[in-house]
Amino acid sequence: VVYLKSKWKIILLAGVLGGLIGVVYAFLQKPVYTATLTYAVEDEKSGGGLSGAMGLASSLGFDLGGGSGGGAFAGSNLMELMHSRSLIEKTLLTPVDIAGKTTNLVSYYIEAYELREEWSSKPVLSNISFPLTTSRVNFTRLQDSVLEIIYATIDKKQLSISQKDKKISIGTIEVKSTNETFAKKFCETLVKEVTNFYVDTKSKKAKMNVAILEKQSDSIRAELNAAITGVAVANDNTFSLNPALNVKRSPSAQRQVDVQANSAILTQLVANLEMAKVALRKETPLVQIIDTPILPLKKEKVSKLKSLILGGFLSGFLVVIGLVGRKVLKGLMG
């Protein structure tokens, strides 16, 4: 202790220098903005009477898409979906309007984080770009590599998705960035892309069923119209014939049978089509946005006072450790 007291000037100087370094560090650090968005995942309930009707239709050979297919994307799995590389890259490549200029988020990210300055020593990287007109499948290996690096940085350091309670299907997405505009735009665009993918995947089967039934209904309706017209033509052809010549009336009778058969088929198809449309509506929407990020975003800035105190304390402590170690070492050597 006496030895340390004798070195109080060195310790004090180290503390002052450490505090100044802490203040300079806090001053140079950019504030971090957090864009927060909350969403609710639709809790798929039993369809009641609709489920019964769908079960009956299924027993008759009609698949109306009312099952729980797509459950792989429900609940917590949806959170993992938001971390997927394909959807984050799709978000980065999505055109957005920033200050009246249309660009994609990956180009804005490179600009906001001044990556071109970091790549100035590498001419190949400094000239890289991601034009809006270039398809993802036509990217070069270099573009793929840069996109993967940016994806990994965002996924590991800037993007967080949480759910307070597994019993409550409400999730929270947070995007942290030193650029306020990027944080907001990326958060909103990511949710939009994931929601579109989620809805399309969950309702894909139901949409296919609706499309098939619509095509079949249109085909039968066309056949029915043709049959009705055929009846009228056949009646016109037999209008003034001898009633005893029944054979001449057979075309009219045949067309009437076609009309009755097509009418029955069309009635069943229309009923199935309406049920399929109800099933499709039941599948969407699947994600409901509750709160969206609103400017100005929450800002976190390193406190200069805390940096001063922490820097001074750490510097003084390290100097004390060094002085004590030096004293002990001299004692052992002496």
C-alpha positions as CSV (number, residue, x, y, z in Angstrom):
1,V,0.0,0.0,0.0
2,V,2.8,2.4,0.9
3,Y,4.4,1.5,-2.4
4,L,1.3,2.3,-4.3
5,K,0.8,5.6,-2.4
6,S,4.3,6.6,-3.6
7,K,3.2,6.0,-7.1
8,W,-0.1,7.9,-6.8
9,K,0.9,10.4,-9.5
10,I,1.4,7.6,-12.1
11,I,-1.9,6.0,-11.1
12,L,-3.7,9.3,-11.3
13,L,-2.2,10.1,-14.7
14,A,-3.2,6.7,-16.0
15,G,-6.7,7.2,-14.7
16,V,-7.0,10.6,-16.4
17,L,-5.6,9.3,-19.7
18,G,-7.9,6.3,-19.5
19,G,-10.9,8.6,-18.8
20,L,-10.0,10.8,-21.8
21,I,-9.7,7.8,-24.0
22,G,-13.1,6.7,-22.9
23,V,-14.7,10.0,-23.7
24,V,-13.1,10.1,-27.1
25,Y,-14.4,6.6,-27.7
26,A,-17.9,7.6,-26.7
27,F,-17.7,10.7,-28.9
28,L,-16.6,8.7,-32.0
29,Q,-19.2,6.0,-31.6
30,K,-22.2,6.4,-33.8
31,P,-25.6,6.0,-32.1
32,V,-27.4,2.7,-32.7
33,Y,-31.1,2.9,-33.9
34,T,-33.6,0.1,-33.2
35,A,-36.5,-0.5,-35.4
36,T,-39.2,-2.6,-33.7
37,L,-42.1,-4.4,-35.2
38,T,-44.7,-6.7,-33.6
39,Y,-46.8,-9.1,-35.4
40,A,-49.4,-11.8,-34.5
41,V,-49.5,-15.2,-36.2
42,E,-53.1,-16.4,-36.9
43,D,-54.1,-19.1,-34.6
44,E,-55.8,-21.6,-36.9
45,K,-59.0,-22.8,-35.2
46,S,-61.3,-25.7,-36.0
47,G,-63.5,-25.0,-39.0
48,G,-66.7,-26.2,-37.3
49,G,-69.4,-26.9,-39.8
50,L,-67.0,-26.0,-42.6
51,S,-64.7,-28.8,-41.5
52,G,-67.6,-31.2,-41.7
53,A,-68.5,-30.1,-45.2
54,M,-64.9,-30.4,-46.2
55,G,-64.7,-33.9,-44.7
56,L,-67.8,-34.9,-46.7
57,A,-66.3,-33.4,-49.9
58,S,-63.1,-35.3,-49.2
59,S,-64.9,-38.6,-48.8
60,L,-66.4,-38.0,-52.3
61,G,-63.0,-37.4,-53.8
62,F,-62.8,-33.6,-53.7
63,D,-59.7,-32.1,-51.9
64,L,-60.6,-28.5,-50.9
65,G,-57.4,-27.7,-49.1
66,G,-58.9,-27.2,-45.7
67,G,-56.3,-29.3,-43.9
68,S,-53.4,-28.1,-41.7
69,G,-50.8,-28.3,-44.5
70,G,-48.2,-25.6,-44.0
71,G,-48.0,-26.2,-40.2
72,A,-44.3,-26.4,-40.7
73,F,-44.4,-22.6,-40.9
74,A,-46.5,-22.0,-37.8
75,G,-45.5,-20.5,-34.5
76,S,-41.8,-20.5,-33.6
77,N,-40.9,-21.9,-37.0
78,L,-42.0,-18.7,-38.5
79,M,-39.3,-16.9,-36.4
80,E,-36.7,-19.2,-37.9
81,L,-38.1,-18.5,-41.3
82,M,-37.2,-14.8,-40.8
83,H,-33.6,-15.8,-40.3
84,S,-33.4,-17.7,-43.6
85,R,-30.7,-16.6,-46.0
86,S,-33.0,-16.7,-49.0
87,L,-35.6,-14.3,-47.5
88,I,-33.0,-11.9,-46.0
89,E,-31.2,-11.8,-49.4
90,K,-34.6,-11.2,-51.1
91,T,-35.2,-8.4,-48.7
92,L,-31.8,-6.8,-49.4
93,L,-32.5,-7.0,-53.2
94,T,-36.1,-5.6,-52.9
95,P,-36.4,-2.1,-54.5
96,V,-37.3,0.6,-52.0
97,D,-37.8,4.3,-52.2
98,I,-35.3,6.3,-50.1
99,A,-35.4,10.1,-50.2
100,G,-37.2,10.0,-53.5
101,K,-34.7,7.6,-55.1
102,T,-35.4,4.0,-56.0
103,T,-32.7,1.6,-54.9
104,N,-32.3,-1.8,-53.2
105,L,-31.4,-2.2,-49.6
106,V,-28.1,-4.0,-50.3
107,S,-26.8,-1.0,-52.3
108,Y,-28.0,1.4,-49.6
109,Y,-26.3,-0.8,-46.9
110,I,-23.0,-0.6,-48.8
111,E,-23.4,3.2,-49.0
112,A,-24.6,3.7,-45.4
113,Y,-21.8,1.6,-43.9
114,E,-19.2,3.1,-46.2
115,L,-18.0,-0.3,-47.4
116,R,-16.6,1.0,-50.6
117,E,-14.0,3.0,-48.6
118,E,-13.1,-0.2,-46.7
119,W,-12.7,-1.9,-50.1
120,S,-10.7,0.9,-51.7
121,S,-7.6,-1.3,-51.6
122,K,-9.4,-4.0,-53.6
123,P,-10.5,-2.6,-56.9
124,V,-12.7,-5.6,-57.7
125,L,-14.8,-5.0,-54.6
126,S,-14.8,-1.2,-54.8
127,N,-16.6,-1.3,-58.2
128,I,-19.2,-4.0,-57.3
129,S,-22.8,-3.1,-57.7
130,F,-26.3,-4.7,-57.5
131,P,-28.4,-3.2,-60.3
132,L,-32.2,-3.4,-59.9
133,T,-32.5,-4.9,-63.4
134,T,-30.1,-7.8,-62.7
135,S,-31.8,-11.1,-61.7
136,R,-30.5,-12.9,-58.6
137,V,-29.8,-16.0,-60.7
138,N,-27.4,-14.0,-62.9
139,F,-25.2,-12.8,-60.0
140,T,-21.4,-13.5,-60.2
141,R,-19.5,-15.4,-57.5
142,L,-18.2,-12.1,-56.2
143,Q,-21.7,-10.7,-55.8
144,D,-22.9,-13.9,-54.1
145,S,-19.9,-13.6,-51.7
146,V,-20.6,-10.0,-50.8
147,L,-24.3,-10.7,-50.4
148,E,-23.6,-13.7,-48.1
149,I,-21.2,-11.6,-45.9
150,I,-23.8,-8.8,-45.5
151,Y,-26.5,-11.4,-44.8
152,A,-24.3,-13.1,-42.1
153,T,-23.6,-9.7,-40.5
154,I,-27.3,-8.7,-40.4
155,D,-28.5,-12.1,-39.2
156,K,-25.9,-12.4,-36.3
157,K,-25.4,-8.8,-35.2
158,Q,-28.4,-6.7,-36.2
159,L,-31.5,-8.9,-36.4
160,S,-33.3,-10.4,-33.4
161,I,-36.7,-12.0,-33.3
162,S,-38.4,-13.0,-30.1
163,Q,-41.6,-14.3,-28.6
164,K,-42.4,-13.3,-25.0
165,D,-44.6,-16.3,-24.3
166,K,-45.1,-19.5,-26.4
167,K,-48.7,-19.5,-25.4
168,I,-49.1,-16.1,-27.1
169,S,-48.6,-16.0,-30.8
170,I,-47.2,-12.5,-30.9
171,G,-43.6,-12.0,-32.0
172,T,-41.3,-9.0,-32.0
173,I,-38.7,-8.2,-34.6
174,E,-35.8,-5.8,-33.9
175,V,-33.3,-4.5,-36.4
176,K,-30.4,-2.5,-35.0
177,S,-28.3,-0.2,-37.2
178,T,-26.2,2.9,-37.1
179,N,-28.3,4.1,-40.0
180,E,-31.9,5.0,-38.9
181,T,-33.4,4.7,-42.4
182,F,-31.9,1.3,-43.1
183,A,-33.1,-0.1,-39.8
184,K,-36.7,1.0,-40.5
185,K,-36.8,0.0,-44.2
186,F,-35.1,-3.4,-43.6
187,C,-37.5,-4.3,-40.8
188,E,-40.6,-3.4,-42.7
189,T,-39.4,-5.0,-46.0
190,L,-38.3,-8.2,-44.2
191,V,-41.7,-8.7,-42.6
192,K,-43.4,-8.0,-46.0
193,E,-41.3,-10.6,-47.8
194,V,-41.7,-13.2,-45.1
195,T,-45.4,-12.7,-44.9
196,N,-45.8,-13.0,-48.7
197,F,-43.8,-16.3,-48.6
198,Y,-45.7,-17.5,-45.6
199,V,-49.1,-16.8,-47.1
200,D,-48.2,-18.3,-50.5
201,T,-46.8,-21.4,-48.9
202,K,-49.8,-22.0,-46.6
203,S,-52.4,-21.3,-49.2
204,K,-50.7,-22.8,-52.2
205,K,-52.7,-26.0,-52.1
206,A,-56.0,-24.2,-51.6
207,K,-55.2,-21.9,-54.5
208,M,-54.4,-24.8,-56.8
209,N,-57.8,-26.4,-55.9
210,V,-59.6,-23.1,-56.6
211,A,-57.8,-22.8,-60.0
212,I,-58.6,-26.4,-61.0
213,L,-62.3,-26.1,-60.0
214,E,-62.6,-22.8,-61.8
215,K,-61.2,-24.3,-64.9
216,Q,-63.5,-27.3,-64.7
217,S,-66.5,-25.0,-64.0
218,D,-65.7,-22.9,-67.1
219,S,-65.3,-26.0,-69.2
220,I,-68.6,-27.5,-68.1
221,R,-70.4,-24.1,-68.5
222,A,-69.2,-23.9,-72.0
223,E,-70.4,-27.5,-72.7
224,L,-73.8,-26.6,-71.1
225,N,-74.2,-23.5,-73.3
226,A,-73.3,-25.5,-76.4
227,A,-75.9,-28.2,-75.4
228,I,-78.6,-25.5,-74.8
229,T,-77.8,-24.1,-78.3
230,G,-77.9,-27.6,-79.7
231,V,-81.4,-28.2,-78.3
232,A,-82.7,-25.0,-79.9
233,V,-81.2,-26.0,-83.3
234,A,-82.6,-29.4,-83.1
235,N,-86.1,-28.1,-82.3
236,D,-85.9,-25.7,-85.2
237,N,-85.0,-28.6,-87.5
238,T,-88.0,-30.7,-86.4
239,F,-90.5,-27.9,-86.1
240,S,-92.6,-28.6,-89.3
241,L,-91.9,-32.3,-89.6
242,N,-94.5,-35.1,-89.5
243,P,-95.1,-36.1,-85.8
244,A,-94.8,-39.7,-86.8
245,L,-91.2,-39.3,-87.7
246,N,-89.9,-39.5,-84.1
247,V,-86.4,-40.5,-85.3
248,K,-85.9,-37.0,-86.4
249,R,-86.5,-35.8,-82.8
250,S,-83.6,-37.9,-81.4
251,P,-80.9,-35.1,-81.8
252,S,-83.1,-32.8,-79.7
253,A,-83.6,-35.5,-77.0
254,Q,-79.9,-36.2,-76.9
255,R,-79.0,-32.6,-76.5
256,Q,-81.6,-32.2,-73.7
257,V,-79.9,-35.1,-71.9
258,D,-76.5,-33.3,-72.3
259,V,-78.1,-30.2,-70.8
260,Q,-79.4,-32.0,-67.8
261,A,-76.1,-33.9,-67.2
262,N,-74.0,-30.7,-67.6
263,S,-76.4,-28.8,-65.3
264,A,-76.0,-31.4,-62.6
265,I,-72.2,-31.5,-62.9
266,L,-72.0,-27.7,-63.0
267,T,-74.2,-27.4,-59.9
268,Q,-71.8,-29.7,-58.0
269,L,-68.7,-28.0,-59.3
270,V,-70.0,-24.5,-58.3
271,A,-70.8,-25.8,-54.8
272,N,-67.3,-27.3,-54.5
273,L,-65.7,-24.1,-55.9
274,E,-67.4,-22.0,-53.3
275,M,-66.3,-24.3,-50.5
276,A,-62.7,-24.2,-51.9
277,K,-62.9,-20.3,-51.9
278,V,-64.0,-20.4,-48.3
279,A,-61.1,-22.7,-47.5
280,L,-58.7,-20.3,-49.3
281,R,-60.0,-17.3,-47.3
282,K,-59.6,-19.4,-44.1
283,E,-55.9,-19.8,-44.9
284,T,-55.2,-16.0,-45.4
285,P,-54.2,-13.6,-44.0
286,L,-51.8,-15.5,-41.7
287,V,-49.7,-12.7,-40.3
288,Q,-51.2,-9.5,-38.8
289,I,-48.9,-6.5,-38.2
290,I,-49.6,-4.8,-34.9
291,D,-47.0,-2.1,-34.5
292,T,-44.6,-0.8,-37.1
293,P,-41.4,1.2,-36.6
294,I,-42.1,5.0,-36.6
295,L,-39.4,7.7,-36.9
296,P,-37.6,8.8,-34.9
297,L,-36.5,5.4,-33.8
298,K,-35.2,4.5,-30.4
299,K,-31.6,5.6,-30.2
300,E,-28.8,4.2,-28.0
301,K,-25.7,6.2,-27.5
302,V,-22.6,5.4,-25.5
303,S,-22.6,7.6,-22.4
304,K,-19.6,10.0,-22.2
305,L,-19.8,10.0,-18.4
306,K,-19.9,6.2,-18.1
307,S,-17.0,6.0,-20.6
308,L,-15.0,8.5,-18.6
309,I,-15.5,6.6,-15.3
310,L,-15.0,3.2,-16.8
311,G,-12.0,4.2,-18.9
312,G,-10.4,5.9,-15.9
313,F,-11.1,3.0,-13.6
314,L,-9.8,0.4,-16.0
315,S,-6.6,2.3,-16.8
316,G,-5.9,3.0,-13.1
317,F,-6.6,-0.7,-12.2
318,L,-4.3,-2.0,-15.0
319,V,-1.5,0.4,-13.8
320,V,-1.9,-0.8,-10.2
321,I,-1.7,-4.4,-11.4
322,G,1.4,-3.6,-13.4
323,L,3.1,-1.8,-10.5
324,V,2.3,-4.5,-8.0
325,G,3.5,-7.2,-10.5
326,R,6.7,-5.2,-11.1
327,K,7.3,-4.9,-7.3
328,V,6.7,-8.6,-6.7
329,L,9.0,-9.6,-9.6
330,K,11.8,-7.4,-8.3
331,G,11.4,-8.9,-4.8
332,L,11.7,-12.4,-6.3
333,M,14.8,-11.5,-8.3
334,G,16.4,-9.6,-5.4
